[in-house]
Structures are given as structure tokens and as C-alpha cells.
Amino acid sequence: MKRAVTIATIAFWIAVAALNLMAAREPAAVGGAPPFTLGELARHAGATSCWMAIDGVVYDFTDYLPQHPAPEAVMLRHCGKEATEAFRTKDVGRPHSPHAAGLLPRYRIGELAR
């Protein structure tokens, strides 16, 4: 019985890792679209439309808000803004996990205009 549980646990984590790798390799849904301006980003500053720019890339986190491990308010204060520093420090001086960074590609919608 212990062996079956161990094998099932290992298989589960292998599947999770494989799905995360596949998600990271999915092409972004940008397809040559023009970059988003800071003004356009600012129009998506709430729970019904939460966009953020991190390292010059724009992400739509609207669907992710309820899944975020911290309370929704933690992310909401960064919606509609350039949030690179917030992502790098979690507002407390600690970086997000590699898992969190691996989730970014699935929410990418375009580039931020320079």
C-alpha cells in the first residue's frame, strides 16, 4: 500500500511539472499587436479587469486573482500599473517563487510601450 501511495505521489508531481513546462512554452497571445501604453494599462485597474506590466510585458491577471495564495487585495493594488518591483519583492523584500515566474507566460497579452 505504501508503495502505491509513493508511486501515485511521484506520478502526480511529474504531471504537475510537465503541465507547468507546457504552459510556459505556449506562445503568448500577442501576434504582432501594437504595444500597450501606460494609459491603456491604467484602464485595467480592478478586479473585473486586472492588467499589470512586469519587465516590459503586459499580463492580464483577471482570471488569476481568485487563485492567488495571498488575499486578492494584495494583487489589486498593483492592477493597472507597472508592477515589476512588486513582483520581484512581493512588497516585503522577498522574490516570488520559480513556480510563480513559470505561471507568467499563460497570462501574457502583449508588450508595454517604451
Backbone atoms as SQL, in Angstrom:
CREATE TABLE atoms (id INTEGER PRIMARY KEY, chain TEXT, resi INTEGER, resn TEXT, atom TEXT, x REAL, y REAL, z REAL);
INSERT INTO atoms VALUES
  (1, 'A', 1, 'MET', 'N', 0.817, -1.193, 0.000),
  (2, 'A', 1, 'MET', 'CA', 0.000, 0.000, 0.000),
  (3, 'A', 1, 'MET', 'C', 0.869, 1.269, 0.000),
  (4, 'A', 2, 'LYS', 'N', 1.918, 1.250, 0.844),
  (5, 'A', 2, 'LYS', 'CA', 2.806, 2.405, 0.894),
  (6, 'A', 2, 'LYS', 'C', 3.454, 2.661, -0.463),
  (7, 'A', 3, 'ARG', 'N', 3.821, 1.586, -1.118),
  (8, 'A', 3, 'ARG', 'CA', 4.474, 1.729, -2.421),
  (9, 'A', 3, 'ARG', 'C', 3.531, 2.365, -3.435),
  (10, 'A', 4, 'ALA', 'N', 2.264, 1.970, -3.430),
  (11, 'A', 4, 'ALA', 'CA', 1.278, 2.548, -4.362),
  (12, 'A', 4, 'ALA', 'C', 1.091, 4.032, -4.099),
  (13, 'A', 5, 'VAL', 'N', 1.049, 4.415, -2.831),
  (14, 'A', 5, 'VAL', 'CA', 0.896, 5.840, -2.483),
  (15, 'A', 5, 'VAL', 'C', 2.125, 6.615, -2.936),
  (16, 'A', 6, 'THR', 'N', 3.303, 6.056, -2.718),
  (17, 'A', 6, 'THR', 'CA', 4.541, 6.719, -3.135),
  (18, 'A', 6, 'THR', 'C', 4.578, 6.892, -4.649),
  (19, 'A', 7, 'ILE', 'N', 4.237, 5.848, -5.374),
  (20, 'A', 7, 'ILE', 'CA', 4.237, 5.925, -6.840),
  (21, 'A', 7, 'ILE', 'C', 3.200, 6.931, -7.328),
  (22, 'A', 8, 'ALA', 'N', 2.020, 6.938, -6.722),
  (23, 'A', 8, 'ALA', 'CA', 0.978, 7.895, -7.110),
  (24, 'A', 8, 'ALA', 'C', 1.422, 9.326, -6.839),
  (25, 'A', 9, 'THR', 'N', 2.082, 9.549, -5.718),
  (26, 'A', 9, 'THR', 'CA', 2.567, 10.897, -5.371),
  (27, 'A', 9, 'THR', 'C', 3.620, 11.363, -6.372),
  (28, 'A', 10, 'ILE', 'N', 4.550, 10.488, -6.693),
  (29, 'A', 10, 'ILE', 'CA', 5.593, 10.840, -7.662),
  (30, 'A', 10, 'ILE', 'C', 4.972, 11.124, -9.033),
  (31, 'A', 11, 'ALA', 'N', 4.037, 10.284, -9.446),
  (32, 'A', 11, 'ALA', 'CA', 3.372, 10.497, -10.740),
  (33, 'A', 11, 'ALA', 'C', 2.633, 11.825, -10.758),
  (34, 'A', 12, 'PHE', 'N', 1.977, 12.169, -9.661),
  (35, 'A', 12, 'PHE', 'CA', 1.260, 13.440, -9.573),
  (36, 'A', 12, 'PHE', 'C', 2.216, 14.609, -9.781),
  (37, 'A', 13, 'TRP', 'N', 3.357, 14.619, -9.059),
  (38, 'A', 13, 'TRP', 'CA', 4.278, 15.749, -9.163),
  (39, 'A', 13, 'TRP', 'C', 4.964, 15.811, -10.528),
  (40, 'A', 14, 'ILE', 'N', 5.175, 14.684, -11.146),
  (41, 'A', 14, 'ILE', 'CA', 5.710, 14.689, -12.515),
  (42, 'A', 14, 'ILE', 'C', 4.695, 15.314, -13.465),
  (43, 'A', 15, 'ALA', 'N', 3.418, 14.983, -13.284),
  (44, 'A', 15, 'ALA', 'CA', 2.372, 15.565, -14.130),
  (45, 'A', 15, 'ALA', 'C', 2.274, 17.067, -13.923),
  (46, 'A', 16, 'VAL', 'N', 2.357, 17.515, -12.672),
  (47, 'A', 16, 'VAL', 'CA', 2.304, 18.956, -12.384),
  (48, 'A', 16, 'VAL', 'C', 3.469, 19.667, -13.061),
  (49, 'A', 17, 'ALA', 'N', 4.663, 19.110, -12.933),
  (50, 'A', 17, 'ALA', 'CA', 5.834, 19.726, -13.558),
  (51, 'A', 17, 'ALA', 'C', 5.698, 19.768, -15.079),
  (52, 'A', 18, 'ALA', 'N', 5.201, 18.697, -15.660),
  (53, 'A', 18, 'ALA', 'CA', 5.028, 18.647, -17.120),
  (54, 'A', 18, 'ALA', 'C', 4.021, 19.686, -17.588),
  (55, 'A', 19, 'LEU', 'N', 2.926, 19.830, -16.869),
  (56, 'A', 19, 'LEU', 'CA', 1.915, 20.825, -17.250),
  (57, 'A', 19, 'LEU', 'C', 2.460, 22.239, -17.138),
  (58, 'A', 20, 'ASN', 'N', 3.244, 22.514, -16.106),
  (59, 'A', 20, 'ASN', 'CA', 3.843, 23.838, -15.974),
  (60, 'A', 20, 'ASN', 'C', 4.822, 24.118, -17.103),
  (61, 'A', 21, 'LEU', 'N', 5.605, 23.124, -17.502),
  (62, 'A', 21, 'LEU', 'CA', 6.530, 23.314, -18.620),
  (63, 'A', 21, 'LEU', 'C', 5.779, 23.570, -19.924),
  (64, 'A', 22, 'MET', 'N', 4.698, 22.830, -20.153),
  (65, 'A', 22, 'MET', 'CA', 3.909, 23.032, -21.376),
  (66, 'A', 22, 'MET', 'C', 3.288, 24.422, -21.380),
  (67, 'A', 23, 'ALA', 'N', 2.788, 24.867, -20.247),
  (68, 'A', 23, 'ALA', 'CA', 2.175, 26.189, -20.178),
  (69, 'A', 23, 'ALA', 'C', 3.207, 27.276, -20.448),
  (70, 'A', 24, 'ALA', 'N', 4.410, 27.094, -19.949),
  (71, 'A', 24, 'ALA', 'CA', 5.468, 28.086, -20.159),
  (72, 'A', 24, 'ALA', 'C', 5.887, 28.165, -21.618),
  (73, 'A', 25, 'ARG', 'N', 5.705, 27.084, -22.357),
  (74, 'A', 25, 'ARG', 'CA', 6.105, 27.062, -23.763),
  (75, 'A', 25, 'ARG', 'C', 5.017, 27.509, -24.715),
  (76, 'A', 26, 'GLU', 'N', 3.804, 27.707, -24.195),
  (77, 'A', 26, 'GLU', 'CA', 2.722, 28.155, -25.071),
  (78, 'A', 26, 'GLU', 'C', 3.039, 29.544, -25.576),
  (79, 'A', 27, 'PRO', 'N', 2.813, 29.808, -26.845),
  (80, 'A', 27, 'PRO', 'CA', 3.090, 31.146, -27.362),
  (81, 'A', 27, 'PRO', 'C', 2.146, 32.173, -26.747),
  (82, 'A', 28, 'ALA', 'N', 2.677, 33.348, -26.536),
  (83, 'A', 28, 'ALA', 'CA', 1.852, 34.422, -25.986),
  (84, 'A', 28, 'ALA', 'C', 0.809, 34.839, -27.000),
  (85, 'A', 29, 'ALA', 'N', -0.299, 35.306, -26.506),
  (86, 'A', 29, 'ALA', 'CA', -1.402, 35.713, -27.365),
  (87, 'A', 29, 'ALA', 'C', -1.216, 37.161, -27.800),
  (88, 'A', 30, 'VAL', 'N', -0.082, 37.468, -28.409),
  (89, 'A', 30, 'VAL', 'CA', 0.179, 38.842, -28.817),
  (90, 'A', 30, 'VAL', 'C', 0.140, 39.019, -30.326),
  (91, 'A', 31, 'GLY', 'N', 0.641, 38.071, -31.069),
  (92, 'A', 31, 'GLY', 'CA', 0.545, 38.055, -32.521),
  (93, 'A', 31, 'GLY', 'C', 0.798, 39.361, -33.243),
  (94, 'A', 32, 'GLY', 'N', 1.847, 40.094, -32.902),
  (95, 'A', 32, 'GLY', 'CA', 2.181, 41.306, -33.619),
  (96, 'A', 32, 'GLY', 'C', 1.317, 42.507, -33.268),
  (97, 'A', 33, 'ALA', 'N', 0.548, 42.409, -32.209),
  (98, 'A', 33, 'ALA', 'CA', -0.286, 43.536, -31.782),
  (99, 'A', 33, 'ALA', 'C', 0.605, 44.690, -31.326),
  (100, 'A', 34, 'PRO', 'N', 0.133, 45.915, -31.488),
  (101, 'A', 34, 'PRO', 'CA', 0.938, 47.050, -31.040),
  (102, 'A', 34, 'PRO', 'C', 1.084, 47.024, -29.516),
  (103, 'A', 35, 'PRO', 'N', 2.164, 47.603, -29.005),
  (104, 'A', 35, 'PRO', 'CA', 2.369, 47.596, -27.553),
  (105, 'A', 35, 'PRO', 'C', 1.301, 48.430, -26.835),
  (106, 'A', 36, 'PHE', 'N', 1.061, 48.075, -25.585),
  (107, 'A', 36, 'PHE', 'CA', 0.097, 48.798, -24.750),
  (108, 'A', 36, 'PHE', 'C', 0.785, 49.999, -24.107),
  (109, 'A', 37, 'THR', 'N', 0.078, 51.118, -24.036),
  (110, 'A', 37, 'THR', 'CA', 0.600, 52.299, -23.371),
  (111, 'A', 37, 'THR', 'C', 0.285, 52.223, -21.877),
  (112, 'A', 38, 'LEU', 'N', 0.952, 53.064, -21.093),
  (113, 'A', 38, 'LEU', 'CA', 0.651, 53.130, -19.659),
  (114, 'A', 38, 'LEU', 'C', -0.786, 53.575, -19.423),
  (115, 'A', 39, 'GLY', 'N', -1.295, 54.446, -20.301),
  (116, 'A', 39, 'GLY', 'CA', -2.692, 54.884, -20.180),
  (117, 'A', 39, 'GLY', 'C', -3.661, 53.735, -20.397),
  (118, 'A', 40, 'GLU', 'N', -3.369, 52.901, -21.381),
  (119, 'A', 40, 'GLU', 'CA', -4.222, 51.741, -21.631),
  (120, 'A', 40, 'GLU', 'C', -4.136, 50.753, -20.467),
  (121, 'A', 41, 'LEU', 'N', -2.940, 50.559, -19.960),
  (122, 'A', 41, 'LEU', 'CA', -2.745, 49.688, -18.798),
  (123, 'A', 41, 'LEU', 'C', -3.571, 50.190, -17.611),
  (124, 'A', 42, 'ALA', 'N', -3.576, 51.504, -17.393),
  (125, 'A', 42, 'ALA', 'CA', -4.292, 52.093, -16.261),
  (126, 'A', 42, 'ALA', 'C', -5.800, 51.877, -16.324),
  (127, 'A', 43, 'ARG', 'N', -6.344, 51.622, -17.507),
  (128, 'A', 43, 'ARG', 'CA', -7.787, 51.375, -17.634),
  (129, 'A', 43, 'ARG', 'C', -8.187, 49.974, -17.158),
  (130, 'A', 44, 'HIS', 'N', -7.222, 49.202, -16.755),
  (131, 'A', 44, 'HIS', 'CA', -7.478, 47.831, -16.296),
  (132, 'A', 44, 'HIS', 'C', -6.948, 47.687, -14.870),
  (133, 'A', 45, 'ALA', 'N', -7.558, 48.438, -13.974),
  (134, 'A', 45, 'ALA', 'CA', -7.034, 48.567, -12.611),
  (135, 'A', 45, 'ALA', 'C', -8.001, 48.069, -11.542),
  (136, 'A', 46, 'GLY', 'N', -8.695, 46.981, -11.809),
  (137, 'A', 46, 'GLY', 'CA', -9.629, 46.477, -10.808),
  (138, 'A', 46, 'GLY', 'C', -9.846, 44.986, -10.932),
  (139, 'A', 47, 'ALA', 'N', -10.735, 44.475, -10.109),
  (140, 'A', 47, 'ALA', 'CA', -10.986, 43.032, -10.052),
  (141, 'A', 47, 'ALA', 'C', -11.641, 42.501, -11.326),
  (142, 'A', 48, 'THR', 'N', -12.381, 43.336, -12.041),
  (143, 'A', 48, 'THR', 'CA', -13.040, 42.859, -13.255),
  (144, 'A', 48, 'THR', 'C', -12.125, 42.904, -14.476),
  (145, 'A', 49, 'SER', 'N', -11.013, 43.605, -14.352),
  (146, 'A', 49, 'SER', 'CA', -10.006, 43.653, -15.410),
  (147, 'A', 49, 'SER', 'C', -8.698, 44.098, -14.777),
  (148, 'A', 50, 'CYS', 'N', -7.835, 43.140, -14.511),
  (149, 'A', 50, 'CYS', 'CA', -6.584, 43.416, -13.792),
  (150, 'A', 50, 'CYS', 'C', -5.390, 43.122, -14.685),
  (151, 'A', 51, 'TRP', 'N', -4.828, 44.180, -15.260),
  (152, 'A', 51, 'TRP', 'CA', -3.623, 44.056, -16.071),
  (153, 'A', 51, 'TRP', 'C', -2.450, 44.629, -15.288),
  (154, 'A', 52, 'MET', 'N', -1.287, 44.049, -15.470),
  (155, 'A', 52, 'MET', 'CA', -0.049, 44.562, -14.873),
  (156, 'A', 52, 'MET', 'C', 1.070, 44.431, -15.887),
  (157, 'A', 53, 'ALA', 'N', 2.048, 45.310, -15.773),
  (158, 'A', 53, 'ALA', 'CA', 3.255, 45.207, -16.588),
  (159, 'A', 53, 'ALA', 'C', 4.398, 44.775, -15.680),
  (160, 'A', 54, 'ILE', 'N', 5.121, 43.750, -16.110),
  (161, 'A', 54, 'ILE', 'CA', 6.291, 43.260, -15.377),
  (162, 'A', 54, 'ILE', 'C', 7.413, 43.100, -16.390),
  (163, 'A', 55, 'ASP', 'N', 8.499, 43.811, -16.144),
  (164, 'A', 55, 'ASP', 'CA', 9.661, 43.756, -17.047),
  (165, 'A', 55, 'ASP', 'C', 9.290, 44.043, -18.494),
  (166, 'A', 56, 'GLY', 'N', 8.410, 45.001, -18.715),
  (167, 'A', 56, 'GLY', 'CA', 8.054, 45.415, -20.070),
  (168, 'A', 56, 'GLY', 'C', 7.029, 44.548, -20.774),
  (169, 'A', 57, 'VAL', 'N', 6.485, 43.556, -20.071),
  (170, 'A', 57, 'VAL', 'CA', 5.480, 42.657, -20.640),
  (171, 'A', 57, 'VAL', 'C', 4.173, 42.886, -19.893),
  (172, 'A', 58, 'VAL', 'N', 3.060, 42.913, -20.628),
  (173, 'A', 58, 'VAL', 'CA', 1.743, 43.139, -20.026),
  (174, 'A', 58, 'VAL', 'C', 1.038, 41.796, -19.830),
  (175, 'A', 59, 'TYR', 'N', 0.476, 41.639, -18.633),
  (176, 'A', 59, 'TYR', 'CA', -0.223, 40.408, -18.267),
  (177, 'A', 59, 'TYR', 'C', -1.646, 40.743, -17.835),
  (178, 'A', 60, 'ASP', 'N', -2.578, 39.880, -18.176),
  (179, 'A', 60, 'ASP', 'CA', -3.966, 40.001, -17.722),
  (180, 'A', 60, 'ASP', 'C', -4.167, 38.959, -16.622),
  (181, 'A', 61, 'PHE', 'N', -4.171, 39.417, -15.375),
  (182, 'A', 61, 'PHE', 'CA', -4.303, 38.528, -14.220),
  (183, 'A', 61, 'PHE', 'C', -5.737, 38.424, -13.707),
  (184, 'A', 62, 'THR', 'N', -6.707, 38.912, -14.460),
  (185, 'A', 62, 'THR', 'CA', -8.099, 38.913, -14.007),
  (186, 'A', 62, 'THR', 'C', -8.540, 37.527, -13.548),
  (187, 'A', 63, 'ASP', 'N', -8.303, 36.518, -14.359),
  (188, 'A', 63, 'ASP', 'CA', -8.738, 35.166, -14.004),
  (189, 'A', 63, 'ASP', 'C', -7.893, 34.543, -12.894),
  (190, 'A', 64, 'TYR', 'N', -6.703, 35.078, -12.678),
  (191, 'A', 64, 'TYR', 'CA', -5.815, 34.519, -11.655),
  (192, 'A', 64, 'TYR', 'C', -6.107, 35.068, -10.259),
  (193, 'A', 65, 'LEU', 'N', -6.714, 36.232, -10.161),
  (194, 'A', 65, 'LEU', 'CA', -6.930, 36.864, -8.854),
  (195, 'A', 65, 'LEU', 'C', -7.477, 35.909, -7.792),
  (196, 'A', 66, 'PRO', 'N', -8.552, 35.153, -8.072),
  (197, 'A', 66, 'PRO', 'CA', -9.071, 34.269, -7.022),
  (198, 'A', 66, 'PRO', 'C', -8.148, 33.088, -6.695),
  (199, 'A', 67, 'GLN', 'N', -7.187, 32.805, -7.573),
  (200, 'A', 67, 'GLN', 'CA', -6.283, 31.676, -7.351),
  (201, 'A', 67, 'GLN', 'C', -5.013, 32.072, -6.592),
  (202, 'A', 68, 'HIS', 'N', -4.733, 33.363, -6.516),
  (203, 'A', 68, 'HIS', 'CA', -3.509, 33.826, -5.866),
  (204, 'A', 68, 'HIS', 'C', -3.527, 33.425, -4.393),
  (205, 'A', 69, 'PRO', 'N', -2.401, 32.914, -3.876),
  (206, 'A', 69, 'PRO', 'CA', -2.396, 32.436, -2.493),
  (207, 'A', 69, 'PRO', 'C', -2.619, 33.523, -1.443),
  (208, 'A', 70, 'ALA', 'N', -2.230, 34.747, -1.740),
  (209, 'A', 70, 'ALA', 'CA', -2.464, 35.850, -0.797),
  (210, 'A', 70, 'ALA', 'C', -3.863, 36.427, -1.041),
  (211, 'A', 71, 'PRO', 'N', -4.374, 37.222, -0.116),
  (212, 'A', 71, 'PRO', 'CA', -5.686, 37.850, -0.340),
  (213, 'A', 71, 'PRO', 'C', -5.698, 38.670, -1.635),
  (214, 'A', 72, 'GLU', 'N', -6.845, 38.727, -2.278),
  (215, 'A', 72, 'GLU', 'CA', -6.993, 39.424, -3.558),
  (216, 'A', 72, 'GLU', 'C', -6.489, 40.865, -3.494),
  (217, 'A', 73, 'ALA', 'N', -6.679, 41.508, -2.356),
  (218, 'A', 73, 'ALA', 'CA', -6.267, 42.908, -2.202),
  (219, 'A', 73, 'ALA', 'C', -4.777, 43.109, -2.436),
  (220, 'A', 74, 'VAL', 'N', -3.982, 42.084, -2.184),
  (221, 'A', 74, 'VAL', 'CA', -2.531, 42.187, -2.392),
  (222, 'A', 74, 'VAL', 'C', -2.238, 42.453, -3.864),
  (223, 'A', 75, 'MET', 'N', -2.904, 41.754, -4.743),
  (224, 'A', 75, 'MET', 'CA', -2.694, 41.960, -6.176),
  (225, 'A', 75, 'MET', 'C', -3.449, 43.183, -6.688),
  (226, 'A', 76, 'LEU', 'N', -4.626, 43.427, -6.159),
  (227, 'A', 76, 'LEU', 'CA', -5.459, 44.520, -6.675),
  (228, 'A', 76, 'LEU', 'C', -4.759, 45.872, -6.613),
  (229, 'A', 77, 'ARG', 'N', -3.931, 46.096, -5.617),
  (230, 'A', 77, 'ARG', 'CA', -3.273, 47.406, -5.519),
  (231, 'A', 77, 'ARG', 'C', -2.260, 47.639, -6.635),
  (232, 'A', 78, 'HIS', 'N', -1.925, 46.584, -7.388),
  (233, 'A', 78, 'HIS', 'CA', -0.970, 46.718, -8.492),
  (234, 'A', 78, 'HIS', 'C', -1.628, 46.641, -9.871),
  (235, 'A', 79, 'CYS', 'N', -2.922, 46.364, -9.900),
  (236, 'A', 79, 'CYS', 'CA', -3.628, 46.293, -11.186),
  (237, 'A', 79, 'CYS', 'C', -3.584, 47.650, -11.875),
  (238, 'A', 80, 'GLY', 'N', -3.377, 47.623, -13.176),
  (239, 'A', 80, 'GLY', 'CA', -3.344, 48.859, -13.955),
  (240, 'A', 80, 'GLY', 'C', -2.023, 49.601, -13.871),
  (241, 'A', 81, 'LYS', 'N', -1.006, 48.957, -13.307),
  (242, 'A', 81, 'LYS', 'CA', 0.267, 49.646, -13.075),
  (243, 'A', 81, 'LYS', 'C', 1.456, 48.822, -13.568),
  (244, 'A', 82, 'GLU', 'N', 2.596, 49.485, -13.622),
  (245, 'A', 82, 'GLU', 'CA', 3.869, 48.821, -13.838),
  (246, 'A', 82, 'GLU', 'C', 4.216, 48.181, -12.494),
  (247, 'A', 83, 'ALA', 'N', 4.353, 46.863, -12.457),
  (248, 'A', 83, 'ALA', 'CA', 4.462, 46.144, -11.191),
  (249, 'A', 83, 'ALA', 'C', 5.725, 45.291, -11.077),
  (250, 'A', 84, 'THR', 'N', 6.768, 45.665, -11.797),
  (251, 'A', 84, 'THR', 'CA', 7.998, 44.867, -11.771),
  (252, 'A', 84, 'THR', 'C', 8.563, 44.755, -10.361),
  (253, 'A', 85, 'GLU', 'N', 8.689, 45.869, -9.679),
  (254, 'A', 85, 'GLU', 'CA', 9.267, 45.847, -8.330),
  (255, 'A', 85, 'GLU', 'C', 8.396, 45.042, -7.371),
  (256, 'A', 86, 'ALA', 'N', 7.098, 45.175, -7.494),
  (257, 'A', 86, 'ALA', 'CA', 6.187, 44.408, -6.634),
  (258, 'A', 86, 'ALA', 'C', 6.347, 42.910, -6.883),
  (259, 'A', 87, 'PHE', 'N', 6.501, 42.511, -8.136),
  (260, 'A', 87, 'PHE', 'CA', 6.686, 41.096, -8.442),
  (261, 'A', 87, 'PHE', 'C', 8.032, 40.598, -7.903),
  (262, 'A', 88, 'ARG', 'N', 9.053, 41.409, -8.044),
  (263, 'A', 88, 'ARG', 'CA', 10.386, 40.985, -7.599),
  (264, 'A', 88, 'ARG', 'C', 10.513, 40.894, -6.086),
  (265, 'A', 89, 'THR', 'N', 9.737, 41.705, -5.348),
  (266, 'A', 89, 'THR', 'CA', 9.905, 41.767, -3.890),
  (267, 'A', 89, 'THR', 'C', 8.673, 41.334, -3.098),
  (268, 'A', 90, 'LYS', 'N', 7.561, 41.101, -3.757),
  (269, 'A', 90, 'LYS', 'CA', 6.290, 40.788, -3.093),
  (270, 'A', 90, 'LYS', 'C', 5.953, 41.872, -2.048),
  (271, 'A', 91, 'ASP', 'N', 6.472, 43.075, -2.257),
  (272, 'A', 91, 'ASP', 'CA', 6.282, 44.212, -1.351),
  (273, 'A', 91, 'ASP', 'C', 6.877, 43.998, 0.036),
  (274, 'A', 92, 'VAL', 'N', 7.625, 42.930, 0.225),
  (275, 'A', 92, 'VAL', 'CA', 8.230, 42.663, 1.534),
  (276, 'A', 92, 'VAL', 'C', 9.701, 42.266, 1.426),
  (277, 'A', 93, 'GLY', 'N', 10.281, 42.456, 0.256),
  (278, 'A', 93, 'GLY', 'CA', 11.698, 42.167, 0.085),
  (279, 'A', 93, 'GLY', 'C', 12.038, 40.728, -0.240),
  (280, 'A', 94, 'ARG', 'N', 11.041, 39.904, -0.549),
  (281, 'A', 94, 'ARG', 'CA', 11.295, 38.508, -0.928),
  (282, 'A', 94, 'ARG', 'C', 10.796, 38.277, -2.348),
  (283, 'A', 95, 'PRO', 'N', 11.556, 37.560, -3.158),
  (284, 'A', 95, 'PRO', 'CA', 11.107, 37.315, -4.534),
  (285, 'A', 95, 'PRO', 'C', 10.009, 36.258, -4.601),
  (286, 'A', 96, 'HIS', 'N', 9.258, 36.288, -5.683),
  (287, 'A', 96, 'HIS', 'CA', 8.290, 35.221, -5.941),
  (288, 'A', 96, 'HIS', 'C', 9.057, 33.934, -6.256),
  (289, 'A', 97, 'SER', 'N', 8.383, 32.843, -6.122),
  (290, 'A', 97, 'SER', 'CA', 8.991, 31.532, -6.371),
  (291, 'A', 97, 'SER', 'C', 9.186, 31.304, -7.868),
  (292, 'A', 98, 'PRO', 'N', 10.037, 30.351, -8.212),
  (293, 'A', 98, 'PRO', 'CA', 10.153, 29.970, -9.625),
  (294, 'A', 98, 'PRO', 'C', 8.812, 29.493, -10.193),
  (295, 'A', 99, 'HIS', 'N', 7.996, 28.873, -9.361),
  (296, 'A', 99, 'HIS', 'CA', 6.666, 28.440, -9.821),
  (297, 'A', 99, 'HIS', 'C', 5.839, 29.651, -10.263),
  (298, 'A', 100, 'ALA', 'N', 5.868, 30.719, -9.462),
  (299, 'A', 100, 'ALA', 'CA', 5.119, 31.933, -9.817),
  (300, 'A', 100, 'ALA', 'C', 5.631, 32.510, -11.135),
  (301, 'A', 101, 'ALA', 'N', 6.938, 32.556, -11.301),
  (302, 'A', 101, 'ALA', 'CA', 7.507, 33.054, -12.561),
  (303, 'A', 101, 'ALA', 'C', 7.099, 32.164, -13.728),
  (304, 'A', 102, 'GLY', 'N', 6.988, 30.876, -13.474),
  (305, 'A', 102, 'GLY', 'CA', 6.576, 29.938, -14.515),
  (306, 'A', 102, 'GLY', 'C', 5.134, 30.103, -14.954),
  (307, 'A', 103, 'LEU', 'N', 4.310, 30.719, -14.118),
  (308, 'A', 103, 'LEU', 'CA', 2.906, 30.947, -14.466),
  (309, 'A', 103, 'LEU', 'C', 2.725, 32.150, -15.398),
  (310, 'A', 104, 'LEU', 'N', 3.677, 33.060, -15.407),
  (311, 'A', 104, 'LEU', 'CA', 3.521, 34.306, -16.167),
  (312, 'A', 104, 'LEU', 'C', 3.163, 34.108, -17.640),
  (313, 'A', 105, 'PRO', 'N', 3.812, 33.208, -18.366),
  (314, 'A', 105, 'PRO', 'CA', 3.516, 33.117, -19.804),
  (315, 'A', 105, 'PRO', 'C', 2.041, 32.880, -20.137),
  (316, 'A', 106, 'ARG', 'N', 1.329, 32.173, -19.300),
  (317, 'A', 106, 'ARG', 'CA', -0.080, 31.895, -19.640),
  (318, 'A', 106, 'ARG', 'C', -0.975, 33.135, -19.500),
  (319, 'A', 107, 'TYR', 'N', -0.482, 34.188, -18.842),
  (320, 'A', 107, 'TYR', 'CA', -1.276, 35.407, -18.667),
  (321, 'A', 107, 'TYR', 'C', -0.772, 36.566, -19.537),
  (322, 'A', 108, 'ARG', 'N', 0.270, 36.335, -20.301),
  (323, 'A', 108, 'ARG', 'CA', 0.862, 37.370, -21.156),
  (324, 'A', 108, 'ARG', 'C', -0.102, 37.768, -22.269),
  (325, 'A', 109, 'ILE', 'N', -0.275, 39.082, -22.437),
  (326, 'A', 109, 'ILE', 'CA', -1.145, 39.561, -23.517),
  (327, 'A', 109, 'ILE', 'C', -0.436, 40.517, -24.461),
  (328, 'A', 110, 'GLY', 'N', 0.755, 40.956, -24.115),
  (329, 'A', 110, 'GLY', 'CA', 1.462, 41.860, -25.009),
  (330, 'A', 110, 'GLY', 'C', 2.641, 42.538, -24.344),
  (331, 'A', 111, 'GLU', 'N', 3.144, 43.553, -25.020),
  (332, 'A', 111, 'GLU', 'CA', 4.301, 44.311, -24.556),
  (333, 'A', 111, 'GLU', 'C', 3.860, 45.701, -24.101),
  (334, 'A', 112, 'LEU', 'N', 4.655, 46.283, -23.217),
  (335, 'A', 112, 'LEU', 'CA', 4.416, 47.651, -22.772),
  (336, 'A', 112, 'LEU', 'C', 5.200, 48.596, -23.674),
  (337, 'A', 113, 'ALA', 'N', 4.545, 49.645, -24.155),
  (338, 'A', 113, 'ALA', 'CA', 5.230, 50.633, -24.991),
  (339, 'A', 113, 'ALA', 'C', 6.321, 51.307, -24.176),
  (340, 'A', 114, 'ARG', 'N', 7.436, 51.550, -24.836),
  (341, 'A', 114, 'ARG', 'CA', 8.570, 52.181, -24.129),
  (342, 'A', 114, 'ARG', 'C', 8.544, 53.663, -24.311);
